[in-house]
Structure formats: structure tokens, C-alpha cells
Amino acid sequence: MAMKLEVKMKLYFRSIFLSFLLVSLSQAELVNNWKLISKDGSVVSDSGLAGNSGTLMVNDVVATGSTGPQLVADSPYHNCRSLFFEGTSSWLTTSATGVTGSSARTVTAWFKLTAENYRHTLVQYGNNSAGQYFRLLIEDRRLRFEVANGNALALNANDISMNQWHHVALVIDDFNGDGQVRTPEVRFYYDGEYKPLAQSVNQVINTVYTDPVNSVNLGGARPVTGVIPPREPLGGMLCDVRIYNTALTENKIYPLANPYSPT
């Protein structure tokens, strides 16, 4: 009887240790996580390791009250909320540098399109120079990733349905092992499923951040100097934006696209 109890205790503590290890590994990979389910004035929190909070913006001014991105009772998660961007002047800036250089990374987000904009920016950062720029967006209702002088697209025009929640994951790594990371190597996952590239323009990915204004932006891109931001903003809702410092595999991406709550 005592031996059986000892075995059960060992198994119990082993399961606790493994659970702790898995959580630790998961958190170690998660650099930024803007859940976008609450706000404190014009500030939204980042529960990732970097802890880079975001600021709600209207053009180049900090949003107040009923201006800028608004919390709405609509979410891919049960009994939760998200941020609504009206598609013209609302966006969100952060102090995050994201993952830079040619390092492996995964960027994920939930989004819901409500406006017929041709382009909807989800995540953008980096210098506006060849290979140094980074932007994940929706173009003509298909998935697009772009760097300056290069891009990659998945799905066909109008494949992304309006007024429905969808999950996107962009995975970047040196998948062919040639020592360079290029746009034709990126992988898209749409609603948890891998989607092959429909087309691409070859360019080395070497994300560079040298100025605070080139930090991570959500729901809109920072335009060239002298132009009022945001560039090609999101017309719709955004929730649970994540940046990982590793190339997630499909078996790790699928649960992110099929969760119950944003944990």
C-alpha cells in the first residue's frame, strides 16, 4: 500500500514538473502579447516577456475618450472583448522592437474585417529600407507579408470572408538551410491550417530597428516622414496579437487558432 502511494506521489510531482516546464518554455518564446481585451485610458498592456505597452492613437495624437480604437463586446474568445479600428485614423503604437535581423519568429493575430479597405495593416515595424521593413497585412482579402522590395502572399483574392473572426500566423525562418532568410520561405497559417504561397517577390529578410518611430505598430503602419499616420489602417477588429522569438510548428499554431480564452 505504501509503495503504491509512493508511486502515485512520484507520478503526481512528475506531472506538475512537466506542466511547469511546458509553461516556462512557452513563456520564454512569447516576446510580446497584446491581448487587446482591456485598456487603461489610452494604454493597453503587453503580457509578453518584453512588457511593451501600447498607446491608442488617432492619426498622430494620443486617443482620448470615444476617439481612436474602441473596446467592443465582440471577440473570438468566449465572453470577451477586442479592439475596433474604424479603418481611417485609428491605430496603436508601442515601444516594442519585435524580433529583428534574420532571427526566427512567429507573429499571430485574430482579426475581423468590417470595412472594404483594399489593405488592412495588422502588424508593422522596422526601417523603411530593403529587407529591413516588416509588415503583416490583409490585401484584397488575402494574406500578405512584405519587406521593402519583397513580399509573399497566400490565398486568393476575396478568400477571407468579411464580418467573421479569423486567425493568422506568419512564421519566418531559414527553412531551406542556405544561411539566408528570404520572403519565399515564409509560411502562412490561416485559421490553424498551413496555406502555401500563391506568389512572392524574393528579398532577404533582415529586420532593422534604429529609430523609436519604427517600433511595432498594430492596426496601421507608420508612413514616410511628413505624411499623417496611419498608413493603410485596419477596418475591423483585432485581438490577441503575439510575437514569438521562435518558428512555431503547426501543432503549436493550431491550438492558438482554436482556443477558449486568451491565456
C-alpha positions as CSV (number, residue, x, y, z in Angstrom):
1,M,0.0,0.0,0.0
2,A,2.8,2.4,1.0
3,M,4.7,1.6,-2.3
4,K,1.6,2.3,-4.4
5,L,1.2,5.7,-2.6
6,E,4.8,6.5,-3.2
7,V,4.5,5.7,-6.9
8,K,1.4,7.9,-7.2
9,M,3.1,10.7,-5.4
10,K,6.1,10.4,-7.8
11,L,3.8,10.5,-10.8
12,Y,1.9,13.5,-9.4
13,F,5.0,15.6,-8.8
14,R,6.4,14.5,-12.2
15,S,3.3,15.8,-13.9
16,I,3.5,19.1,-12.0
17,F,7.1,19.5,-13.1
18,L,6.4,18.7,-16.7
19,S,3.5,21.2,-16.7
20,F,5.7,23.9,-15.2
21,L,8.4,23.1,-17.8
22,L,6.0,23.4,-20.7
23,V,4.6,26.7,-19.4
24,S,8.1,28.0,-18.9
25,L,9.2,27.1,-22.4
26,S,6.1,28.6,-23.9
27,Q,6.5,31.9,-22.0
28,A,10.2,32.0,-22.9
29,E,9.2,32.1,-26.6
30,L,6.5,34.7,-26.2
31,V,8.2,38.2,-26.5
32,N,5.0,40.3,-26.9
33,N,1.3,39.6,-26.3
34,W,-1.2,42.4,-26.7
35,K,-4.5,40.7,-25.8
36,L,-6.4,43.9,-26.6
37,I,-9.3,42.9,-24.3
38,S,-9.0,45.9,-21.9
39,K,-7.4,49.3,-21.6
40,D,-6.3,51.8,-19.0
41,G,-7.2,55.2,-20.5
42,S,-5.2,55.2,-23.8
43,V,-2.9,52.4,-22.8
44,V,-3.1,48.6,-23.5
45,S,-0.9,46.1,-21.7
46,D,1.6,43.6,-23.1
47,S,1.7,40.3,-21.1
48,G,4.7,39.0,-23.1
49,L,8.2,38.9,-21.6
50,A,9.1,42.3,-23.1
51,G,6.2,44.1,-21.4
52,N,5.9,46.8,-24.1
53,S,2.5,48.5,-23.5
54,G,0.7,50.1,-26.4
55,T,-0.8,53.5,-26.9
56,L,-4.1,54.1,-28.7
57,M,-3.8,56.7,-31.4
58,V,-5.9,58.9,-33.7
59,N,-3.6,59.9,-36.6
60,D,-0.5,61.3,-34.7
61,V,-2.4,62.2,-31.5
62,V,-3.0,60.1,-28.4
63,A,-6.6,58.9,-28.4
64,T,-9.0,60.0,-25.6
65,G,-12.5,59.0,-24.7
66,S,-14.5,58.0,-27.7
67,T,-11.7,58.6,-30.2
68,G,-9.3,56.1,-31.6
69,P,-9.6,52.3,-31.2
70,Q,-12.6,51.3,-29.1
71,L,-13.2,48.2,-27.0
72,V,-16.2,46.2,-28.2
73,A,-18.1,43.2,-26.9
74,D,-17.0,41.0,-29.9
75,S,-14.3,38.5,-29.8
76,P,-13.1,35.1,-31.0
77,Y,-13.0,34.1,-27.3
78,H,-16.0,33.3,-25.1
79,N,-17.4,36.2,-23.2
80,C,-14.5,38.5,-24.1
81,R,-13.7,41.8,-25.9
82,S,-11.5,43.1,-28.7
83,L,-10.3,46.5,-30.2
84,F,-12.3,48.0,-33.0
85,F,-10.4,50.1,-35.6
86,E,-12.6,52.2,-37.9
87,G,-10.3,52.0,-40.9
88,T,-9.3,55.6,-41.4
89,S,-7.4,57.2,-38.4
90,S,-7.3,54.7,-35.6
91,W,-4.2,52.7,-34.8
92,L,-1.9,51.6,-31.9
93,T,1.8,52.3,-31.3
94,T,4.1,50.5,-29.0
95,S,7.7,50.7,-27.8
96,A,8.4,47.1,-28.8
97,T,11.3,46.3,-31.2
98,G,9.8,42.9,-32.1
99,V,12.2,40.2,-33.3
100,T,14.8,41.7,-35.6
101,G,17.6,40.7,-38.0
102,S,17.0,37.4,-39.7
103,S,16.1,35.6,-36.5
104,A,13.3,33.1,-36.5
105,R,10.0,34.4,-35.4
106,T,6.2,33.8,-35.4
107,V,3.6,36.6,-35.5
108,T,0.0,35.7,-34.8
109,A,-3.3,37.6,-34.5
110,W,-7.0,37.3,-34.5
111,F,-8.8,39.8,-36.8
112,K,-12.3,40.5,-38.2
113,L,-12.7,42.7,-41.3
114,T,-15.7,45.0,-41.3
115,A,-14.7,47.6,-43.9
116,E,-14.0,47.1,-47.6
117,N,-10.5,48.6,-47.5
118,Y,-8.1,47.2,-50.1
119,R,-5.4,46.8,-47.5
120,H,-5.6,46.3,-43.7
121,T,-2.4,46.5,-41.7
122,L,-2.2,44.1,-38.8
123,V,1.4,44.4,-37.6
124,Q,4.3,46.6,-38.8
125,Y,7.7,47.6,-37.7
126,G,11.3,48.2,-38.9
127,N,13.1,50.7,-41.1
128,N,11.7,51.6,-44.5
129,S,14.7,50.1,-46.4
130,A,15.2,47.0,-48.5
131,G,14.8,43.9,-46.3
132,Q,14.6,45.9,-43.1
133,Y,10.8,46.6,-43.1
134,F,8.3,44.2,-41.7
135,R,4.6,44.2,-42.3
136,L,1.8,41.6,-42.0
137,L,-1.4,42.7,-43.6
138,I,-4.5,41.8,-45.5
139,E,-4.6,42.8,-49.2
140,D,-7.6,42.2,-51.3
141,R,-8.9,39.8,-48.6
142,R,-5.8,37.5,-48.8
143,L,-2.7,37.2,-46.6
144,R,0.3,39.3,-47.4
145,F,3.7,39.8,-45.8
146,E,6.1,42.5,-47.1
147,V,9.5,43.9,-46.6
148,A,10.8,46.8,-48.7
149,N,11.4,45.4,-52.2
150,G,10.0,42.0,-51.4
151,N,6.7,40.2,-50.4
152,A,4.8,37.0,-50.1
153,L,1.1,36.3,-50.5
154,A,-1.2,33.4,-49.6
155,L,-4.8,32.6,-50.5
156,N,-6.7,34.1,-53.5
157,A,-8.4,37.4,-53.7
158,N,-11.6,37.6,-51.6
159,D,-10.9,34.3,-49.8
160,I,-11.0,36.0,-46.4
161,S,-14.7,36.4,-45.5
162,M,-16.0,39.7,-44.1
163,N,-17.5,40.1,-40.7
164,Q,-16.1,36.8,-39.4
165,W,-13.2,36.1,-37.0
166,H,-10.1,34.6,-38.5
167,H,-6.7,33.7,-37.1
168,V,-3.4,34.3,-38.9
169,A,0.1,33.1,-38.1
170,L,3.2,34.2,-40.1
171,V,6.3,32.0,-39.5
172,I,9.8,33.2,-40.6
173,D,12.9,31.0,-40.5
174,D,15.7,29.7,-42.7
175,F,13.6,26.7,-43.8
176,N,15.8,25.7,-46.7
177,G,19.0,25.9,-44.6
178,D,21.0,28.1,-47.0
179,G,22.0,30.6,-44.4
180,Q,19.7,33.3,-45.6
181,V,16.1,34.1,-44.7
182,R,14.1,35.2,-47.7
183,T,10.4,36.1,-48.5
184,P,9.7,32.9,-50.5
185,E,10.5,30.8,-47.4
186,V,7.8,32.4,-45.1
187,R,4.9,30.2,-44.0
188,F,1.3,31.3,-43.5
189,Y,-1.3,29.6,-41.4
190,Y,-4.9,30.6,-41.7
191,D,-7.4,29.5,-39.1
192,G,-4.8,27.0,-37.9
193,E,-4.0,25.4,-41.3
194,Y,-0.9,25.8,-43.4
195,K,-1.5,27.8,-46.7
196,P,1.1,27.6,-49.4
197,L,2.3,30.8,-51.0
198,A,0.4,32.0,-54.1
199,Q,3.2,34.3,-55.2
200,S,6.3,36.1,-53.8
201,V,9.0,38.6,-54.7
202,N,12.4,37.4,-53.5
203,Q,14.1,39.6,-50.9
204,V,16.3,38.9,-47.9
205,I,14.6,39.4,-44.6
206,N,16.8,41.4,-42.2
207,T,14.5,43.5,-40.0
208,V,16.3,46.5,-38.6
209,Y,15.0,48.9,-35.9
210,T,17.2,52.1,-35.5
211,D,14.6,54.8,-34.5
212,P,11.8,54.7,-31.9
213,V,9.3,55.6,-34.5
214,N,10.0,52.3,-36.3
215,S,8.8,50.2,-33.3
216,V,5.9,47.8,-33.5
217,N,2.6,49.3,-34.7
218,L,-0.8,47.5,-34.7
219,G,-3.8,48.2,-36.8
220,G,-1.9,50.6,-39.0
221,A,1.5,51.3,-40.5
222,R,3.8,54.3,-39.9
223,P,4.1,56.2,-43.2
224,V,7.1,58.0,-44.6
225,T,8.1,61.2,-42.8
226,G,5.8,64.1,-43.3
227,V,2.7,62.0,-44.0
228,I,0.0,61.9,-41.3
229,P,-0.4,58.3,-40.0
230,P,-1.6,55.7,-40.1
231,R,-0.9,54.1,-43.5
232,E,-3.4,51.6,-44.7
233,P,-5.2,51.1,-41.4
234,L,-7.3,48.1,-40.3
235,G,-11.0,48.4,-40.8
236,G,-12.3,45.9,-38.3
237,M,-11.3,44.3,-35.0
238,L,-8.1,43.0,-33.6
239,C,-7.4,40.7,-30.7
240,D,-4.6,38.7,-29.0
241,V,-1.6,39.8,-31.1
242,R,1.6,37.8,-30.4
243,I,5.2,37.9,-31.4
244,Y,7.3,34.8,-30.6
245,N,11.1,34.5,-30.9
246,T,10.9,31.1,-32.5
247,A,9.4,29.4,-35.5
248,L,6.3,27.7,-34.2
249,T,5.3,24.4,-35.8
250,E,1.8,23.7,-37.0
251,N,1.0,21.6,-33.9
252,K,1.7,24.7,-31.7
253,I,-0.2,27.1,-34.0
254,Y,-3.4,25.0,-34.3
255,P,-4.3,25.4,-30.6
256,L,-3.8,29.2,-30.8
257,A,-6.5,29.3,-33.6
258,N,-8.9,27.1,-31.6
259,P,-8.8,28.4,-28.0
260,Y,-11.4,29.0,-25.4
261,S,-9.9,32.1,-23.7
262,P,-6.8,34.3,-24.3
263,T,-4.3,32.7,-21.8
